[in-house]
């Protein structure tokens, strides 16, 4: 029972924490895009992932947002 309560508590605090993480990641991606030297394909993929991240964030799907933004950041090397 204690483990269940701990898991529920962690889930409750994790979602808002992820919500605040997304805008910072989007800002980092935007800044990196200004000077990024990527192939046309990679640039298009980063921009697509950035858009997906923002859409998911606005819809309240913060884990999906974080995942998409993390992939974009990996391509950018940030």
PDB file with SEQRES, HELIX, SHEET and CRYST1 records, atoms N, CA, C and O in Angstrom:
SEQRES   1 A   78  UNK UNK UNK UNK UNK UNK UNK UNK UNK UNK UNK UNK UNK          
SEQRES   2 A   78  UNK UNK UNK UNK UNK UNK UNK UNK UNK UNK UNK UNK UNK          
SEQRES   3 A   78  UNK UNK UNK UNK UNK UNK UNK UNK UNK UNK UNK UNK UNK          
SEQRES   4 A   78  UNK UNK UNK UNK UNK UNK UNK UNK UNK UNK UNK UNK UNK          
SEQRES   5 A   78  UNK UNK UNK UNK UNK UNK UNK UNK UNK UNK UNK UNK UNK          
SEQRES   6 A   78  UNK UNK UNK UNK UNK UNK UNK UNK UNK UNK UNK UNK UNK          
HELIX    1 AA1 UNK A    2  UNK A   33  1                                  32    
HELIX    2 AA2 UNK A   40  UNK A   58  1                                  19    
HELIX    3 AA3 UNK A   62  UNK A   76  1                                  15    
CRYST1    1.000    1.000    1.000  90.00  90.00  90.00 P 1           1          
ATOM      1  N   UNK A   1       0.821  -1.184   0.000  1.00  0.00           N  
ATOM      2  CA  UNK A   1       0.000   0.000   0.000  1.00  0.00           C  
ATOM      3  C   UNK A   1       0.873   1.259   0.000  1.00  0.00           C  
ATOM      4  O   UNK A   1       0.577   2.235  -0.689  1.00  0.00           O  
ATOM      5  N   UNK A   2       1.952   1.216   0.786  1.00  0.00           N  
ATOM      6  CA  UNK A   2       2.846   2.369   0.851  1.00  0.00           C  
ATOM      7  C   UNK A   2       3.460   2.647  -0.519  1.00  0.00           C  
ATOM      8  O   UNK A   2       3.600   3.804  -0.914  1.00  0.00           O  
ATOM      9  N   UNK A   3       3.828   1.587  -1.246  1.00  0.00           N  
ATOM     10  CA  UNK A   3       4.408   1.761  -2.570  1.00  0.00           C  
ATOM     11  C   UNK A   3       3.396   2.364  -3.537  1.00  0.00           C  
ATOM     12  O   UNK A   3       3.757   3.189  -4.376  1.00  0.00           O  
ATOM     13  N   UNK A   4       2.141   1.962  -3.427  1.00  0.00           N  
ATOM     14  CA  UNK A   4       1.094   2.496  -4.283  1.00  0.00           C  
ATOM     15  C   UNK A   4       0.895   3.989  -4.029  1.00  0.00           C  
ATOM     16  O   UNK A   4       0.755   4.769  -4.971  1.00  0.00           O  
ATOM     17  N   UNK A   5       0.883   4.378  -2.775  1.00  0.00           N  
ATOM     18  CA  UNK A   5       0.731   5.795  -2.434  1.00  0.00           C  
ATOM     19  C   UNK A   5       1.936   6.604  -2.907  1.00  0.00           C  
ATOM     20  O   UNK A   5       1.782   7.726  -3.391  1.00  0.00           O  
ATOM     21  N   UNK A   6       3.113   6.046  -2.772  1.00  0.00           N  
ATOM     22  CA  UNK A   6       4.321   6.726  -3.234  1.00  0.00           C  
ATOM     23  C   UNK A   6       4.278   6.908  -4.745  1.00  0.00           C  
ATOM     24  O   UNK A   6       4.605   7.983  -5.248  1.00  0.00           O  
ATOM     25  N   UNK A   7       3.881   5.875  -5.472  1.00  0.00           N  
ATOM     26  CA  UNK A   7       3.788   5.955  -6.930  1.00  0.00           C  
ATOM     27  C   UNK A   7       2.752   6.988  -7.356  1.00  0.00           C  
ATOM     28  O   UNK A   7       2.982   7.745  -8.300  1.00  0.00           O  
ATOM     29  N   UNK A   8       1.621   7.025  -6.672  1.00  0.00           N  
ATOM     30  CA  UNK A   8       0.578   7.997  -6.991  1.00  0.00           C  
ATOM     31  C   UNK A   8       1.064   9.421  -6.731  1.00  0.00           C  
ATOM     32  O   UNK A   8       0.788  10.331  -7.514  1.00  0.00           O  
ATOM     33  N   UNK A   9       1.776   9.603  -5.645  1.00  0.00           N  
ATOM     34  CA  UNK A   9       2.314  10.923  -5.320  1.00  0.00           C  
ATOM     35  C   UNK A   9       3.321  11.373  -6.370  1.00  0.00           C  
ATOM     36  O   UNK A   9       3.277  12.513  -6.832  1.00  0.00           O  
ATOM     37  N   UNK A  10       4.221  10.482  -6.744  1.00  0.00           N  
ATOM     38  CA  UNK A  10       5.234  10.824  -7.747  1.00  0.00           C  
ATOM     39  C   UNK A  10       4.601  11.143  -9.097  1.00  0.00           C  
ATOM     40  O   UNK A  10       5.056  12.049  -9.795  1.00  0.00           O  
ATOM     41  N   UNK A  11       3.573  10.417  -9.463  1.00  0.00           N  
ATOM     42  CA  UNK A  11       2.878  10.684 -10.723  1.00  0.00           C  
ATOM     43  C   UNK A  11       2.195  12.048 -10.678  1.00  0.00           C  
ATOM     44  O   UNK A  11       2.168  12.767 -11.677  1.00  0.00           O  
ATOM     45  N   UNK A  12       1.649  12.399  -9.524  1.00  0.00           N  
ATOM     46  CA  UNK A  12       0.952  13.679  -9.387  1.00  0.00           C  
ATOM     47  C   UNK A  12       1.906  14.862  -9.503  1.00  0.00           C  
ATOM     48  O   UNK A  12       1.544  15.898 -10.061  1.00  0.00           O  
ATOM     49  N   UNK A  13       3.111  14.717  -8.986  1.00  0.00           N  
ATOM     50  CA  UNK A  13       4.049  15.843  -9.060  1.00  0.00           C  
ATOM     51  C   UNK A  13       4.869  15.836 -10.342  1.00  0.00           C  
ATOM     52  O   UNK A  13       5.420  16.869 -10.722  1.00  0.00           O  
ATOM     53  N   UNK A  14       4.961  14.703 -11.010  1.00  0.00           N  
ATOM     54  CA  UNK A  14       5.775  14.622 -12.223  1.00  0.00           C  
ATOM     55  C   UNK A  14       5.120  15.351 -13.389  1.00  0.00           C  
ATOM     56  O   UNK A  14       5.810  16.014 -14.163  1.00  0.00           O  
ATOM     57  N   UNK A  15       3.819  15.243 -13.526  1.00  0.00           N  
ATOM     58  CA  UNK A  15       3.138  15.864 -14.653  1.00  0.00           C  
ATOM     59  C   UNK A  15       3.318  17.378 -14.687  1.00  0.00           C  
ATOM     60  O   UNK A  15       3.662  17.912 -15.742  1.00  0.00           O  
ATOM     61  N   UNK A  16       3.104  18.096 -13.585  1.00  0.00           N  
ATOM     62  CA  UNK A  16       3.351  19.538 -13.624  1.00  0.00           C  
ATOM     63  C   UNK A  16       4.822  19.871 -13.872  1.00  0.00           C  
ATOM     64  O   UNK A  16       5.126  20.872 -14.522  1.00  0.00           O  
ATOM     65  N   UNK A  17       5.718  19.060 -13.372  1.00  0.00           N  
ATOM     66  CA  UNK A  17       7.136  19.317 -13.593  1.00  0.00           C  
ATOM     67  C   UNK A  17       7.469  19.206 -15.071  1.00  0.00           C  
ATOM     68  O   UNK A  17       8.239  20.012 -15.593  1.00  0.00           O  
ATOM     69  N   UNK A  18       6.902  18.224 -15.748  1.00  0.00           N  
ATOM     70  CA  UNK A  18       7.123  18.072 -17.181  1.00  0.00           C  
ATOM     71  C   UNK A  18       6.532  19.243 -17.950  1.00  0.00           C  
ATOM     72  O   UNK A  18       7.085  19.665 -18.966  1.00  0.00           O  
ATOM     73  N   UNK A  19       5.404  19.773 -17.468  1.00  0.00           N  
ATOM     74  CA  UNK A  19       4.750  20.888 -18.145  1.00  0.00           C  
ATOM     75  C   UNK A  19       5.661  22.100 -18.203  1.00  0.00           C  
ATOM     76  O   UNK A  19       5.666  22.818 -19.203  1.00  0.00           O  
ATOM     77  N   UNK A  20       6.427  22.342 -17.157  1.00  0.00           N  
ATOM     78  CA  UNK A  20       7.321  23.491 -17.132  1.00  0.00           C  
ATOM     79  C   UNK A  20       8.615  23.225 -17.908  1.00  0.00           C  
ATOM     80  O   UNK A  20       9.317  24.165 -18.282  1.00  0.00           O  
ATOM     81  N   UNK A  21       8.924  21.983 -18.145  1.00  0.00           N  
ATOM     82  CA  UNK A  21      10.130  21.595 -18.871  1.00  0.00           C  
ATOM     83  C   UNK A  21       9.981  21.885 -20.362  1.00  0.00           C  
ATOM     84  O   UNK A  21      10.946  22.270 -21.022  1.00  0.00           O  
ATOM     85  N   UNK A  22       8.790  21.703 -20.885  1.00  0.00           N  
ATOM     86  CA  UNK A  22       8.551  21.827 -22.329  1.00  0.00           C  
ATOM     87  C   UNK A  22       8.901  23.212 -22.886  1.00  0.00           C  
ATOM     88  O   UNK A  22       9.626  23.290 -23.878  1.00  0.00           O  
ATOM     89  N   UNK A  23       8.417  24.302 -22.289  1.00  0.00           N  
ATOM     90  CA  UNK A  23       8.743  25.622 -22.849  1.00  0.00           C  
ATOM     91  C   UNK A  23      10.249  25.903 -22.865  1.00  0.00           C  
ATOM     92  O   UNK A  23      10.745  26.547 -23.789  1.00  0.00           O  
ATOM     93  N   UNK A  24      10.961  25.437 -21.874  1.00  0.00           N  
ATOM     94  CA  UNK A  24      12.409  25.637 -21.845  1.00  0.00           C  
ATOM     95  C   UNK A  24      13.073  24.872 -22.991  1.00  0.00           C  
ATOM     96  O   UNK A  24      13.988  25.384 -23.636  1.00  0.00           O  
ATOM     97  N   UNK A  25      12.616  23.664 -23.237  1.00  0.00           N  
ATOM     98  CA  UNK A  25      13.161  22.875 -24.346  1.00  0.00           C  
ATOM     99  C   UNK A  25      12.841  23.532 -25.689  1.00  0.00           C  
ATOM    100  O   UNK A  25      13.696  23.587 -26.573  1.00  0.00           O  
ATOM    101  N   UNK A  26      11.609  24.032 -25.845  1.00  0.00           N  
ATOM    102  CA  UNK A  26      11.234  24.686 -27.092  1.00  0.00           C  
ATOM    103  C   UNK A  26      12.105  25.922 -27.334  1.00  0.00           C  
ATOM    104  O   UNK A  26      12.531  26.170 -28.461  1.00  0.00           O  
ATOM    105  N   UNK A  27      12.364  26.685 -26.293  1.00  0.00           N  
ATOM    106  CA  UNK A  27      13.204  27.878 -26.416  1.00  0.00           C  
ATOM    107  C   UNK A  27      14.637  27.500 -26.798  1.00  0.00           C  
ATOM    108  O   UNK A  27      15.267  28.182 -27.607  1.00  0.00           O  
ATOM    109  N   UNK A  28      15.146  26.422 -26.221  1.00  0.00           N  
ATOM    110  CA  UNK A  28      16.498  25.963 -26.552  1.00  0.00           C  
ATOM    111  C   UNK A  28      16.574  25.517 -28.013  1.00  0.00           C  
ATOM    112  O   UNK A  28      17.554  25.794 -28.704  1.00  0.00           O  
ATOM    113  N   UNK A  29      15.541  24.832 -28.469  1.00  0.00           N  
ATOM    114  CA  UNK A  29      15.497  24.393 -29.867  1.00  0.00           C  
ATOM    115  C   UNK A  29      15.438  25.601 -30.793  1.00  0.00           C  
ATOM    116  O   UNK A  29      16.168  25.665 -31.782  1.00  0.00           O  
ATOM    117  N   UNK A  30      14.572  26.555 -30.476  1.00  0.00           N  
ATOM    118  CA  UNK A  30      14.449  27.757 -31.300  1.00  0.00           C  
ATOM    119  C   UNK A  30      15.786  28.490 -31.415  1.00  0.00           C  
ATOM    120  O   UNK A  30      16.175  28.926 -32.499  1.00  0.00           O  
ATOM    121  N   UNK A  31      16.477  28.620 -30.292  1.00  0.00           N  
ATOM    122  CA  UNK A  31      17.775  29.310 -30.299  1.00  0.00           C  
ATOM    123  C   UNK A  31      18.799  28.540 -31.131  1.00  0.00           C  
ATOM    124  O   UNK A  31      19.565  29.139 -31.886  1.00  0.00           O  
ATOM    125  N   UNK A  32      18.813  27.224 -30.994  1.00  0.00           N  
ATOM    126  CA  UNK A  32      19.785  26.413 -31.729  1.00  0.00           C  
ATOM    127  C   UNK A  32      19.494  26.404 -33.228  1.00  0.00           C  
ATOM    128  O   UNK A  32      20.415  26.308 -34.039  1.00  0.00           O  
ATOM    129  N   UNK A  33      18.216  26.505 -33.596  1.00  0.00           N  
ATOM    130  CA  UNK A  33      17.861  26.501 -35.016  1.00  0.00           C  
ATOM    131  C   UNK A  33      18.417  27.714 -35.747  1.00  0.00           C  
ATOM    132  O   UNK A  33      18.645  27.655 -36.955  1.00  0.00           O  
ATOM    133  N   UNK A  34      18.637  28.805 -35.037  1.00  0.00           N  
ATOM    134  CA  UNK A  34      19.136  30.023 -35.672  1.00  0.00           C  
ATOM    135  C   UNK A  34      20.535  29.849 -36.257  1.00  0.00           C  
ATOM    136  O   UNK A  34      20.890  30.498 -37.242  1.00  0.00           O  
ATOM    137  N   UNK A  35      21.321  28.973 -35.648  1.00  0.00           N  
ATOM    138  CA  UNK A  35      22.703  28.792 -36.116  1.00  0.00           C  
ATOM    139  C   UNK A  35      23.015  27.357 -36.534  1.00  0.00           C  
ATOM    140  O   UNK A  35      24.157  27.039 -36.863  1.00  0.00           O  
ATOM    141  N   UNK A  36      22.015  26.506 -36.523  1.00  0.00           N  
ATOM    142  CA  UNK A  36      22.236  25.091 -36.819  1.00  0.00           C  
ATOM    143  C   UNK A  36      22.663  24.883 -38.265  1.00  0.00           C  
ATOM    144  O   UNK A  36      22.147  25.516 -39.186  1.00  0.00           O  
ATOM    145  N   UNK A  37      23.614  23.984 -38.434  1.00  0.00           N  
ATOM    146  CA  UNK A  37      24.054  23.585 -39.769  1.00  0.00           C  
ATOM    147  C   UNK A  37      23.677  22.117 -39.948  1.00  0.00           C  
ATOM    148  O   UNK A  37      24.471  21.211 -39.695  1.00  0.00           O  
ATOM    149  N   UNK A  38      22.442  21.918 -40.390  1.00  0.00           N  
ATOM    150  CA  UNK A  38      21.894  20.575 -40.551  1.00  0.00           C  
ATOM    151  C   UNK A  38      21.553  20.334 -42.008  1.00  0.00           C  
ATOM    152  O   UNK A  38      21.395  21.272 -42.789  1.00  0.00           O  
ATOM    153  N   UNK A  39      21.444  19.069 -42.358  1.00  0.00           N  
ATOM    154  CA  UNK A  39      20.956  18.736 -43.692  1.00  0.00           C  
ATOM    155  C   UNK A  39      19.501  19.202 -43.794  1.00  0.00           C  
ATOM    156  O   UNK A  39      18.839  19.443 -42.784  1.00  0.00           O  
ATOM    157  N   UNK A  40      19.031  19.319 -45.001  1.00  0.00           N  
ATOM    158  CA  UNK A  40      17.643  19.736 -45.214  1.00  0.00           C  
ATOM    159  C   UNK A  40      16.687  18.771 -44.524  1.00  0.00           C  
ATOM    160  O   UNK A  40      15.689  19.183 -43.933  1.00  0.00           O  
ATOM    161  N   UNK A  41      17.005  17.489 -44.607  1.00  0.00           N  
ATOM    162  CA  UNK A  41      16.165  16.462 -43.991  1.00  0.00           C  
ATOM    163  C   UNK A  41      16.148  16.596 -42.471  1.00  0.00           C  
ATOM    164  O   UNK A  41      15.083  16.553 -41.855  1.00  0.00           O  
ATOM    165  N   UNK A  42      17.321  16.759 -41.868  1.00  0.00           N  
ATOM    166  CA  UNK A  42      17.390  16.904 -40.412  1.00  0.00           C  
ATOM    167  C   UNK A  42      16.717  18.189 -39.947  1.00  0.00           C  
ATOM    168  O   UNK A  42      16.052  18.198 -38.911  1.00  0.00           O  
ATOM    169  N   UNK A  43      16.882  19.271 -40.697  1.00  0.00           N  
ATOM    170  CA  UNK A  43      16.244  20.532 -40.341  1.00  0.00           C  
ATOM    171  C   UNK A  43      14.725  20.374 -40.351  1.00  0.00           C  
ATOM    172  O   UNK A  43      14.043  20.842 -39.439  1.00  0.00           O  
ATOM    173  N   UNK A  44      14.202  19.719 -41.374  1.00  0.00           N  
ATOM    174  CA  UNK A  44      12.761  19.493 -41.467  1.00  0.00           C  
ATOM    175  C   UNK A  44      12.287  18.620 -40.319  1.00  0.00           C  
ATOM    176  O   UNK A  44      11.224  18.867 -39.750  1.00  0.00           O  
ATOM    177  N   UNK A  45      13.062  17.603 -39.974  1.00  0.00           N  
ATOM    178  CA  UNK A  45      12.690  16.705 -38.866  1.00  0.00           C  
ATOM    179  C   UNK A  45      12.671  17.455 -37.541  1.00  0.00           C  
ATOM    180  O   UNK A  45      11.750  17.276 -36.745  1.00  0.00           O  
ATOM    181  N   UNK A  46      13.674  18.292 -37.293  1.00  0.00           N  
ATOM    182  CA  UNK A  46      13.725  19.067 -36.044  1.00  0.00           C  
ATOM    183  C   UNK A  46      12.520  20.000 -35.954  1.00  0.00           C  
ATOM    184  O   UNK A  46      11.877  20.096 -34.910  1.00  0.00           O  
ATOM    185  N   UNK A  47      12.223  20.683 -37.050  1.00  0.00           N  
ATOM    186  CA  UNK A  47      11.078  21.608 -37.039  1.00  0.00           C  
ATOM    187  C   UNK A  47       9.775  20.862 -36.820  1.00  0.00           C  
ATOM    188  O   UNK A  47       8.889  21.357 -36.123  1.00  0.00           O  
ATOM    189  N   UNK A  48       9.643  19.676 -37.407  1.00  0.00           N  
ATOM    190  CA  UNK A  48       8.447  18.860 -37.216  1.00  0.00           C  
ATOM    191  C   UNK A  48       8.329  18.410 -35.760  1.00  0.00           C  
ATOM    192  O   UNK A  48       7.256  18.494 -35.164  1.00  0.00           O  
ATOM    193  N   UNK A  49       9.436  17.932 -35.195  1.00  0.00           N  
ATOM    194  CA  UNK A  49       9.422  17.500 -33.795  1.00  0.00           C  
ATOM    195  C   UNK A  49       9.132  18.662 -32.850  1.00  0.00           C  
ATOM    196  O   UNK A  49       8.446  18.490 -31.842  1.00  0.00           O  
ATOM    197  N   UNK A  50       9.651  19.837 -33.172  1.00  0.00           N  
ATOM    198  CA  UNK A  50       9.397  21.039 -32.368  1.00  0.00           C  
ATOM    199  C   UNK A  50       7.899  21.355 -32.379  1.00  0.00           C  
ATOM    200  O   UNK A  50       7.321  21.675 -31.341  1.00  0.00           O  
ATOM    201  N   UNK A  51       7.272  21.264 -33.558  1.00  0.00           N  
ATOM    202  CA  UNK A  51       5.845  21.519 -33.686  1.00  0.00           C  
ATOM    203  C   UNK A  51       5.021  20.467 -32.925  1.00  0.00           C  
ATOM    204  O   UNK A  51       4.047  20.799 -32.249  1.00  0.00           O  
ATOM    205  N   UNK A  52       5.420  19.218 -33.044  1.00  0.00           N  
ATOM    206  CA  UNK A  52       4.737  18.141 -32.318  1.00  0.00           C  
ATOM    207  C   UNK A  52       4.859  18.379 -30.817  1.00  0.00           C  
ATOM    208  O   UNK A  52       3.885  18.237 -30.078  1.00  0.00           O  
ATOM    209  N   UNK A  53       6.054  18.740 -30.374  1.00  0.00           N  
ATOM    210  CA  UNK A  53       6.262  19.006 -28.953  1.00  0.00           C  
ATOM    211  C   UNK A  53       5.358  20.102 -28.432  1.00  0.00           C  
ATOM    212  O   UNK A  53       4.771  19.967 -27.358  1.00  0.00           O  
ATOM    213  N   UNK A  54       5.240  21.179 -29.176  1.00  0.00           N  
ATOM    214  CA  UNK A  54       4.372  22.284 -28.748  1.00  0.00           C  
ATOM    215  C   UNK A  54       2.905  21.870 -28.758  1.00  0.00           C  
ATOM    216  O   UNK A  54       2.157  22.203 -27.839  1.00  0.00           O  
ATOM    217  N   UNK A  55       2.496  21.149 -29.790  1.00  0.00           N  
ATOM    218  CA  UNK A  55       1.108  20.691 -29.885  1.00  0.00           C  
ATOM    219  C   UNK A  55       0.760  19.773 -28.719  1.00  0.00           C  
ATOM    220  O   UNK A  55      -0.291  19.927 -28.097  1.00  0.00           O  
ATOM    221  N   UNK A  56       1.638  18.823 -28.425  1.00  0.00           N  
ATOM    222  CA  UNK A  56       1.400  17.899 -27.313  1.00  0.00           C  
ATOM    223  C   UNK A  56       1.396  18.641 -25.976  1.00  0.00           C  
ATOM    224  O   UNK A  56       0.583  18.343 -25.101  1.00  0.00           O  
ATOM    225  N   UNK A  57       2.296  19.598 -25.821  1.00  0.00           N  
ATOM    226  CA  UNK A  57       2.345  20.396 -24.591  1.00  0.00           C  
ATOM    227  C   UNK A  57       1.022  21.133 -24.395  1.00  0.00           C  
ATOM    228  O   UNK A  57       0.444  21.105 -23.309  1.00  0.00           O  
ATOM    229  N   UNK A  58       0.547  21.791 -25.453  1.00  0.00           N  
ATOM    230  CA  UNK A  58      -0.704  22.544 -25.355  1.00  0.00           C  
ATOM    231  C   UNK A  58      -1.908  21.650 -25.100  1.00  0.00           C  
ATOM    232  O   UNK A  58      -2.905  22.089 -24.528  1.00  0.00           O  
ATOM    233  N   UNK A  59      -1.812  20.394 -25.527  1.00  0.00           N  
ATOM    234  CA  UNK A  59      -2.901  19.437 -25.302  1.00  0.00           C  
ATOM    235  C   UNK A  59      -2.816  18.769 -23.936  1.00  0.00           C  
ATOM    236  O   UNK A  59      -3.704  18.005 -23.556  1.00  0.00           O  
ATOM    237  N   UNK A  60      -1.742  19.061 -23.195  1.00  0.00           N  
ATOM    238  CA  UNK A  60      -1.574  18.472 -21.865  1.00  0.00           C  
ATOM    239  C   UNK A  60      -0.884  17.124 -21.870  1.00  0.00           C  
ATOM    240  O   UNK A  60      -0.817  16.462 -20.834  1.00  0.00           O  
ATOM    241  N   UNK A  61      -0.372  16.707 -23.013  1.00  0.00           N  
ATOM    242  CA  UNK A  61       0.331  15.427 -23.130  1.00  0.00           C  
ATOM    243  C   UNK A  61       1.828  15.680 -22.961  1.00  0.00           C  
ATOM    244  O   UNK A  61       2.590  15.636 -23.927  1.00  0.00           O  
ATOM    245  N   UNK A  62       2.229  15.942 -21.740  1.00  0.00           N  
ATOM    246  CA  UNK A  62       3.569  16.427 -21.505  1.00  0.00           C  
ATOM    247  C   UNK A  62       4.670  15.395 -21.732  1.00  0.00           C  
ATOM    248  O   UNK A  62       5.769  15.761 -22.149  1.00  0.00           O  
ATOM    249  N   UNK A  63       4.409  14.136 -21.473  1.00  0.00           N  
ATOM    250  CA  UNK A  63       5.444  13.137 -21.738  1.00  0.00           C  
ATOM    251  C   UNK A  63       5.699  13.024 -23.234  1.00  0.00           C  
ATOM    252  O   UNK A  63       6.848  12.912 -23.662  1.00  0.00           O  
ATOM    253  N   UNK A  64       4.641  13.053 -24.026  1.00  0.00           N  
ATOM    254  CA  UNK A  64       4.805  13.013 -25.483  1.00  0.00           C  
ATOM    255  C   UNK A  64       5.557  14.247 -25.959  1.00  0.00           C  
ATOM    256  O   UNK A  64       6.388  14.160 -26.864  1.00  0.00           O  
ATOM    257  N   UNK A  65       5.270  15.386 -25.358  1.00  0.00           N  
ATOM    258  CA  UNK A  65       5.963  16.612 -25.692  1.00  0.00           C  
ATOM    259  C   UNK A  65       7.447  16.513 -25.368  1.00  0.00           C  
ATOM    260  O   UNK A  65       8.295  16.832 -26.201  1.00  0.00           O  
ATOM    261  N   UNK A  66       7.751  16.074 -24.169  1.00  0.00           N  
ATOM    262  CA  UNK A  66       9.151  15.934 -23.750  1.00  0.00           C  
ATOM    263  C   UNK A  66       9.889  14.966 -24.668  1.00  0.00           C  
ATOM    264  O   UNK A  66      11.038  15.217 -25.034  1.00  0.00           O  
ATOM    265  N   UNK A  67       9.250  13.877 -25.039  1.00  0.00           N  
ATOM    266  CA  UNK A  67       9.885  12.887 -25.917  1.00  0.00           C  
ATOM    267  C   UNK A  67      10.206  13.481 -27.289  1.00  0.00           C  
ATOM    268  O   UNK A  67      11.309  13.296 -27.804  1.00  0.00           O  
ATOM    269  N   UNK A  68       9.245  14.193 -27.879  1.00  0.00           N  
ATOM    270  CA  UNK A  68       9.463  14.789 -29.197  1.00  0.00           C  
ATOM    271  C   UNK A  68      10.550  15.854 -29.133  1.00  0.00           C  
ATOM    272  O   UNK A  68      11.422  15.915 -29.999  1.00  0.00           O  
ATOM    273  N   UNK A  69      10.492  16.687 -28.110  1.00  0.00           N  
ATOM    274  CA  UNK A  69      11.487  17.750 -27.976  1.00  0.00           C  
ATOM    275  C   UNK A  69      12.880  17.188 -27.706  1.00  0.00           C  
ATOM    276  O   UNK A  69      13.876  17.738 -28.176  1.00  0.00           O  
ATOM    277  N   UNK A  70      12.950  16.091 -26.950  1.00  0.00           N  
ATOM    278  CA  UNK A  70      14.244  15.459 -26.680  1.00  0.00           C  
ATOM    279  C   UNK A  70      14.860  14.913 -27.963  1.00  0.00           C  
ATOM    280  O   UNK A  70      16.072  14.998 -28.159  1.00  0.00           O  
ATOM    281  N   UNK A  71      14.034  14.358 -28.825  1.00  0.00           N  
ATOM    282  CA  UNK A  71      14.543  13.846 -30.105  1.00  0.00           C  
ATOM    283  C   UNK A  71      15.074  14.999 -30.961  1.00  0.00           C  
ATOM    284  O   UNK A  71      16.126  14.880 -31.589  1.00  0.00           O  
ATOM    285  N   UNK A  72      14.343  16.109 -30.980  1.00  0.00           N  
ATOM    286  CA  UNK A  72      14.794  17.282 -31.734  1.00  0.00           C  
ATOM    287  C   UNK A  72      16.118  17.804 -31.171  1.00  0.00           C  
ATOM    288  O   UNK A  72      17.024  18.153 -31.928  1.00  0.00           O  
ATOM    289  N   UNK A  73      16.224  17.856 -29.867  1.00  0.00           N  
ATOM    290  CA  UNK A  73      17.451  18.343 -29.233  1.00  0.00           C  
ATOM    291  C   UNK A  73      18.627  17.408 -29.533  1.00  0.00           C  
ATOM    292  O   UNK A  73      19.759  17.864 -29.701  1.00  0.00           O  
ATOM    293  N   UNK A  74      18.361  16.124 -29.597  1.00  0.00           N  
ATOM    294  CA  UNK A  74      19.429  15.175 -29.910  1.00  0.00           C  
ATOM    295  C   UNK A  74      19.958  15.402 -31.332  1.00  0.00           C  
ATOM    296  O   UNK A  74      21.165  15.344 -31.565  1.00  0.00           O  
ATOM    297  N   UNK A  75      19.064  15.655 -32.262  1.00  0.00           N  
ATOM    298  CA  UNK A  75      19.490  15.919 -33.631  1.00  0.00           C  
ATOM    299  C   UNK A  75      20.338  17.190 -33.684  1.00  0.00           C  
ATOM    300  O   UNK A  75      21.335  17.264 -34.402  1.00  0.00           O  
ATOM    301  N   UNK A  76      19.913  18.184 -32.906  1.00  0.00           N  
ATOM    302  CA  UNK A  76      20.647  19.455 -32.852  1.00  0.00           C  
ATOM    303  C   UNK A  76      21.951  19.369 -32.067  1.00  0.00           C  
ATOM    304  O   UNK A  76      22.813  20.239 -32.189  1.00  0.00           O  
ATOM    305  N   UNK A  77      22.090  18.331 -31.271  1.00  0.00           N  
ATOM    306  CA  UNK A  77      23.287  18.173 -30.452  1.00  0.00           C  
ATOM    307  C   UNK A  77      23.280  19.043 -29.203  1.00  0.00           C  
ATOM    308  O   UNK A  77      24.330  19.461 -28.714  1.00  0.00           O  
ATOM    309  N   UNK A  78      22.082  19.310 -28.695  1.00  0.00           N  
ATOM    310  CA  UNK A  78      21.960  20.105 -27.459  1.00  0.00           C  
ATOM    311  C   UNK A  78      21.301  19.304 -26.363  1.00  0.00           C  
ATOM    312  O   UNK A  78      21.115  19.808 -25.255  1.00  0.00           O  
TER     313      UNK A  78                                                      
END                                                                             
